[in-house]
Amino acid sequence: MAVSIRLRREGALNRPYYKVVVADSRSPRDGKFIEIIGTYDPKKPGHNSMLKIDRVEYWIARGAQPSDTVRSLIKKNKRQAALAPAAAETSPAARQASAP
């Protein structure tokens, strides 16, 4: 079974909202899927997607092929996850909590 990681469209007319799903590549865009691993809201400014990076890596390790858009979302979410711990360490609240 060829598995792909792709977007499943939801939302109203002119108000798209997508779920990132793992699905058999032969199933229709909004059809049957294996697992929901995230969301993407293209109308929202800034950080507009949420992915379960551990599940993405699990499926890619087992041969799932992400679509071009999902590949871009994975890259952005990994970058965001890498920046989040670094920002938490340099925040004033974190420095104040670690002070004696």
Helices and strands as residue ranges (DSSP letters): E 3-12, E 15-24, E 35-40, E 49-51, H 53-61, E 65-66, H 68-90, H 92-98
